[in-house]
C-alpha cells in the first residue's frame, strides 16, 4: 500500500548519517572518557525521537510544526507545563541516590493496602492524563 504525504525514504539517510557522525567522532577522539556515556545516550535518544516525528508526520509541513512546537507554549505546542513538569520529575528521580530509592521501596513494602491503592490509582490517572485522545493508529498501515 502506498503512503500518501511525506516521502520517508530519506529517514534511512538520517540513521546512516547519525552513525557516520558517531563513528567519526569515536575515531577522532581516541580517549572515550572525553564524552561521557550519559551524553552519548542523551544525544542518541533525541536523534531517535526527532526521527520518529519525521516518520510519523503525514506532511513535511506538519513535521516542521511539531518540531517548532516543541519549544513554545502557545499554539501548536507539544511541551506544555504539565509535560515539562513530568520530564523534570522523571529526570530528578533518575538522579536520586540508591539509598533513597531503597528507603522508598522499604516504606512501600510496609505501607497499608489503602495507601498502596491510592498511589496506584494516582499512577493510573497520571498515565491517563498523558495519553492522546482516541485510539492511536498503527503507523505502519500508512505504507
Secondary structure, DSSP 4 states (H G I P E B T S, - for coil): -PPPSS--TTHHHHHHHHHHHHHHHHHH---TTSS-HHHHHHHHHHHHHHHHHHHH-SSHHHHHHHHHHTT-SSSS-S--HHHHHHHHHHHHHHTS-HHHHHHHHHHHHHS-HHHHHHHHHHHHHHHHHHSPSSPPP-GGGG-
